[in-house]
Each structure stands twice: as structure tokens, then as C-alpha cells.
């Protein structure tokens, strides 16, 4: 499985024939957004932000199909020539472009109304484009500490008014991957080591307890350090450490995406309009 978060902001290249006849790579821009089929269960491709002409004239985003690139050392390399991009790629895949949707950055809630956070990442099969897992969190310091909720695609129920709708059972899923959870695991291991050591009596028991204590201390230290680093990262991303980040100038891409996710419900499901609103929020 491939995570879309691993592809975000990677350079995208197309193969071109050089003057000497040798193949060379031409940079097209960077991966921007992940585009899903209207059913929301399949990745159909990615938008590519092209660099401005002379640093001033904006150029429209390109679209590259999910099956038309390979991941190389420098980024993504197109593999199907003109069939990799835009209308040719959409026609080849039979994509209903105006009905496509962008999940990443959109809020998720259960069909009975419980809000869970917003979609931070998605795991999908690069061979078929089929989504497997949606990762829901808050994108901030607390997500780094407690992790994300991993919602399987089988729980997806659709889209409504700016929200991804999922089965009510998703509200009962446990958090995964947080630093606090890792510290808890270290504590549990230390506790087990203490009990096993105590059962042996004497010096061996004392050494086991001491070792467990030291391991726990290291875990707590790592967590504290991570909290501080996460806070710094969050403040840099928002651009305004003393104020709540907004989806305006200086805001993070996550904040911009989330703001537009909420606006989508007001505008309808037309993908072209969604793109326009996203760009406004990202400025």
C-alpha cells in the first residue's frame, strides 16, 4: 500500500528526448492534491502545481493519472507520455471529472452526527487505485501525541454537505501511532520486566526493576522532546504562533484544505468549483 502523504509535494517529471537523442527528465511541478473517483473509494490521480511563468504568471494545475507514473529517487516520473496527463488521462480512465472529490483535508463524521476530525492521509493500492484506509486526526500537536483513527474504506458511507460520512462504528475505533501510545508501551514493558524480576528474588529482581525505570524515563523524555518539536513545527506551519491559524495567507496547506472542505457542501459537488475555492483559500 502507498500513502498519499508520502507523495505530497514530490517533484513530477516527464520523459523527453534531448538534443543528443538521449532521454532526459523535464520537471513539471509538484504533487498537490489527491483526486478520488465519485464513489470516493478509488484514487484516480493527482493534481500537479506548475511553477509560475517568470515567477509572475499563474499556470493551471496538471492532472496525472494514478497508473501513469513510477516513484523514482527524484520524485514521480510519468510513464505513459501524453496519456499520463489531463484530458487524455481522464478519457483513458473514463473519469467523470466534475463528480470527482478530494477527501484529504475534509472533515469526517458518522452518519449519526458524531464528528471525528479530518482526513489527514489515505493508504491505497498503487496498482488499482483502490483506497484501503482513511487516517483521521486533527493535524496538530495532539495528533502527534495520541495518533490517528484508522477508518477502513468499508466504513465509508458517502459525502454530504462538506463531510465524509462513515459508519457509526468508526467512533469506537482506537487511536493508533501516537507518541503517548509508544510511551505507554514502554511503560507496560517496564512493568512486566519488574514483575518477572521480582519473581526471581535477589539481585536479578532489582536489576530488572531498575532497567524498567530507566526505559520509562527515556520514553517520557522522548515524548516531552517530541511535544516541543511538534509545537515548533505547528507554529512554523501556521505562521502565527500566538493566534489560531486560518485558511488565509500564511496558513498551512492542511488548514486551507480543511477550510475548503467545509465550503464544498455549500457549493455542491462540482469539482471545478472546488478547485477554484481551494486556490483562493491557499493564497
C-alpha positions as CSV (number, residue, x, y, z in Angstrom):
1,X,0.0,0.0,0.0
2,X,1.1,3.6,-0.7
3,X,0.3,6.6,1.5
4,X,-0.7,9.8,-0.3
5,X,1.0,11.8,2.4
6,X,4.3,10.3,1.1
7,X,3.7,11.7,-2.3
8,X,2.6,15.2,-1.3
9,X,5.0,17.9,-2.7
10,X,7.2,15.4,-4.6
11,X,8.5,16.7,-7.9
12,X,6.9,15.3,-11.0
13,X,8.9,14.7,-14.2
14,X,8.1,13.8,-17.8
15,X,10.5,11.9,-20.1
16,X,11.8,14.0,-23.0
17,X,14.3,13.3,-25.8
18,X,17.3,15.5,-25.6
19,X,19.3,17.0,-28.4
20,X,21.8,14.2,-28.3
21,X,18.9,11.7,-28.7
22,X,19.2,10.6,-25.1
23,X,16.2,10.6,-22.8
24,X,16.1,13.3,-20.1
25,X,13.6,14.3,-17.4
26,X,11.6,17.5,-17.6
27,X,10.3,18.9,-14.3
28,X,6.6,19.7,-14.4
29,X,5.9,20.8,-10.8
30,X,5.0,19.2,-7.5
31,X,2.2,16.9,-6.4
32,X,-0.6,19.0,-4.8
33,X,-3.9,17.2,-4.3
34,X,-5.2,13.6,-4.4
35,X,-8.3,13.1,-6.6
36,X,-10.8,10.4,-5.9
37,X,-13.4,8.8,-8.1
38,X,-17.0,9.8,-7.5
39,X,-17.5,6.7,-5.4
40,X,-14.8,8.0,-3.0
41,X,-13.2,4.6,-2.9
42,X,-10.6,4.9,-5.6
43,X,-7.7,7.3,-6.2
44,X,-7.8,8.3,-9.8
45,X,-4.8,10.6,-9.8
46,X,-3.1,13.7,-8.5
47,X,-3.0,17.4,-9.4
48,X,0.4,19.0,-10.1
49,X,1.1,22.6,-9.2
50,X,3.2,24.0,-12.0
51,X,5.7,26.8,-11.3
52,X,4.7,30.3,-12.3
53,X,5.9,31.7,-15.6
54,X,8.7,34.2,-14.8
55,X,7.6,34.0,-11.2
56,X,4.5,36.0,-12.0
57,X,2.0,34.4,-14.4
58,X,0.0,31.6,-12.8
59,X,-0.4,28.3,-14.7
60,X,-3.3,25.8,-14.2
61,X,-2.7,22.6,-12.4
62,X,-2.0,19.5,-14.4
63,X,-3.6,16.1,-13.7
64,X,-1.6,12.9,-13.7
65,X,-3.4,9.5,-13.6
66,X,-2.7,7.1,-10.7
67,X,-1.4,4.4,-13.1
68,X,0.8,6.7,-15.2
69,X,3.9,7.2,-13.0
70,X,6.6,5.4,-11.1
71,X,8.3,6.6,-8.0
72,X,11.9,7.3,-8.5
73,X,14.8,8.8,-6.5
74,X,13.9,12.4,-7.6
75,X,10.2,12.1,-7.4
76,X,7.4,10.8,-9.7
77,X,8.2,10.0,-13.3
78,X,5.4,9.8,-15.9
79,X,5.3,6.5,-17.8
80,X,2.6,6.9,-20.4
81,X,3.6,10.0,-22.3
82,X,0.7,12.3,-23.2
83,X,-1.7,9.5,-22.0
84,X,-0.4,10.3,-18.5
85,X,-1.9,13.8,-18.2
86,X,-5.1,15.9,-18.3
87,X,-7.9,15.1,-20.8
88,X,-6.1,12.2,-22.4
89,X,-5.7,10.5,-19.0
90,X,-9.2,11.3,-17.9
91,X,-10.6,9.9,-21.1
92,X,-8.5,6.8,-20.9
93,X,-9.7,6.1,-17.3
94,X,-13.3,7.1,-18.1
95,X,-13.3,9.7,-15.3
96,X,-16.4,11.8,-14.7
97,X,-14.2,14.8,-13.7
98,X,-16.9,17.1,-12.4
99,X,-18.1,14.4,-10.0
100,X,-14.6,13.6,-8.6
101,X,-13.9,14.5,-5.0
102,X,-10.9,15.3,-2.7
103,X,-11.0,13.7,0.7
104,X,-7.7,14.9,2.2
105,X,-8.5,17.9,4.3
106,X,-12.2,17.2,4.6
107,X,-13.9,16.7,8.0
108,X,-15.3,13.2,8.7
109,X,-18.3,12.4,10.8
110,X,-20.5,9.3,11.5
111,X,-23.9,9.0,9.8
112,X,-25.5,9.7,13.3
113,X,-23.7,13.0,13.5
114,X,-20.5,12.4,15.6
115,X,-17.6,14.5,14.3
116,X,-14.3,12.6,14.3
117,X,-11.7,15.0,12.9
118,X,-10.5,15.4,9.4
119,X,-8.9,13.2,6.8
120,X,-5.1,13.6,7.1
121,X,-3.9,10.8,4.9
122,X,-5.1,7.8,2.9
123,X,-3.5,4.4,2.1
124,X,-4.3,3.0,-1.3
125,X,-3.2,0.2,-3.7
126,X,-1.0,1.9,-6.4
127,X,-1.8,-0.9,-8.9
128,X,-5.6,-0.4,-8.8
129,X,-6.1,3.0,-7.1
130,X,-8.3,1.3,-4.5
131,X,-8.3,3.1,-1.2
132,X,-7.8,0.9,1.9
133,X,-7.6,3.2,5.0
134,X,-8.5,6.8,5.8
135,X,-6.4,8.3,8.6
136,X,-8.4,10.8,10.6
137,X,-6.9,13.3,13.1
138,X,-6.6,17.0,13.9
139,X,-3.3,17.6,12.1
140,X,-1.8,19.4,15.2
141,X,0.2,18.6,18.3
142,X,-2.4,16.3,19.8
143,X,-2.3,14.1,16.7
144,X,1.4,13.6,17.1
145,X,0.8,12.7,20.7
146,X,-2.2,10.4,20.5
147,X,-2.2,9.4,16.9
148,X,-5.0,9.0,14.3
149,X,-8.1,6.9,13.9
150,X,-7.7,4.5,11.0
151,X,-11.0,4.0,9.3
152,X,-11.3,1.2,6.7
153,X,-12.8,2.0,3.4
154,X,-15.6,-0.5,4.2
155,X,-16.9,2.0,6.7
156,X,-17.3,4.8,4.1
157,X,-20.9,5.8,3.6
158,X,-20.6,8.8,1.3
159,X,-20.4,12.5,1.2
160,X,-22.8,15.2,2.5
161,X,-22.6,18.9,3.0
162,X,-18.8,19.2,3.3
163,X,-18.3,16.0,5.3
164,X,-17.2,12.4,4.6
165,X,-19.8,10.2,6.2
166,X,-18.7,6.9,7.8
167,X,-20.4,4.1,9.8
168,X,-21.2,4.9,13.4
169,X,-18.8,2.1,14.5
170,X,-15.9,4.3,13.4
171,X,-16.4,6.4,16.5
172,X,-15.4,3.3,18.6
173,X,-12.1,2.8,16.8
174,X,-8.9,3.2,18.8
175,X,-6.2,5.7,18.1
176,X,-3.0,4.5,16.6
177,X,0.5,5.7,16.1
178,X,0.8,8.4,18.7
179,X,3.9,9.2,20.9
180,X,1.9,8.8,24.0
181,X,0.8,5.3,23.0
182,X,4.5,4.4,22.4
183,X,5.4,5.7,25.8
184,X,2.6,3.6,27.3
185,X,4.0,0.5,25.6
186,X,7.4,1.2,27.1
187,X,5.8,1.6,30.5
188,X,4.0,-1.7,30.1
189,X,7.2,-3.5,29.1
190,X,9.0,-2.0,32.1
191,X,6.2,-3.1,34.4
192,X,6.3,-6.7,33.0
193,X,10.1,-6.7,33.4
194,X,9.6,-5.6,37.1
195,X,7.2,-8.4,37.9
196,X,9.3,-11.1,36.2
197,X,12.4,-9.8,38.0
198,X,10.7,-9.7,41.4
199,X,9.7,-13.3,41.0
200,X,13.3,-14.4,40.8
201,X,14.3,-12.6,44.0
202,X,17.6,-11.0,45.0
203,X,19.9,-9.0,42.7
204,X,18.3,-10.1,39.5
205,X,14.9,-8.7,40.5
206,X,16.5,-5.3,41.5
207,X,18.3,-5.0,38.2
208,X,15.1,-5.8,36.2
209,X,13.2,-3.0,38.1
210,X,16.0,-0.5,37.6
211,X,16.2,-1.3,33.9
212,X,12.4,-0.8,33.5
213,X,12.6,2.5,35.3
214,X,15.3,3.8,33.1
215,X,13.4,2.7,30.0
216,X,10.3,4.5,31.2
217,X,12.4,7.6,31.9
218,X,13.8,7.6,28.4
219,X,10.3,7.2,26.9
220,X,9.0,10.1,28.9
221,X,12.0,12.2,27.8
222,X,11.4,11.3,24.2
223,X,7.7,12.2,24.4
224,X,8.5,15.6,26.0
225,X,11.0,16.4,23.4
226,X,8.6,15.4,20.6
227,X,5.9,17.6,22.1
228,X,8.3,20.6,22.0
229,X,9.4,19.8,18.4
230,X,5.7,19.3,17.3
231,X,4.8,22.6,18.8
232,X,7.6,24.3,16.9
233,X,6.5,22.6,13.7
234,X,2.9,23.6,14.2
235,X,3.9,27.3,14.8
236,X,6.1,27.4,11.7
237,X,3.3,25.9,9.6
238,X,0.7,28.3,10.8
239,X,2.9,31.4,10.5
240,X,1.2,32.9,13.6
241,X,2.3,31.1,16.8
242,X,0.2,33.3,19.1
243,X,-3.0,33.2,17.0
244,X,-5.3,30.4,15.7
245,X,-4.2,29.5,12.2
246,X,-6.6,30.4,9.4
247,X,-7.1,29.3,5.8
248,X,-5.7,32.6,4.6
249,X,-2.2,33.9,3.7
250,X,0.4,32.2,6.0
251,X,-1.9,29.3,6.8
252,X,-0.8,25.7,6.3
253,X,-1.9,23.6,3.4
254,X,-3.8,21.4,5.9
255,X,-5.7,24.4,7.2
256,X,-6.5,25.6,3.7
257,X,-7.7,22.2,2.7
258,X,-9.9,21.9,5.7
259,X,-11.5,25.3,5.2
260,X,-12.4,24.4,1.6
261,X,-13.7,21.0,2.7
262,X,-16.3,22.8,4.7
263,X,-17.2,25.1,1.8
264,X,-17.7,22.3,-0.5
265,X,-21.1,21.5,1.0
266,X,-22.3,25.0,0.2
267,X,-21.2,24.9,-3.3
268,X,-22.4,21.5,-4.4
269,X,-20.3,18.6,-5.7
270,X,-18.9,20.3,-8.8
271,X,-15.1,19.6,-8.8
272,X,-14.2,22.6,-10.9
273,X,-15.7,25.0,-8.3
274,X,-13.9,23.1,-5.5
275,X,-10.6,23.7,-7.3
276,X,-11.3,27.4,-7.5
277,X,-12.2,27.7,-3.9
278,X,-9.1,25.7,-2.8
279,X,-6.8,28.1,-4.6
280,X,-8.4,31.1,-3.0
281,X,-8.0,29.6,0.4
282,X,-4.4,28.6,-0.2
283,X,-3.2,32.1,-1.1
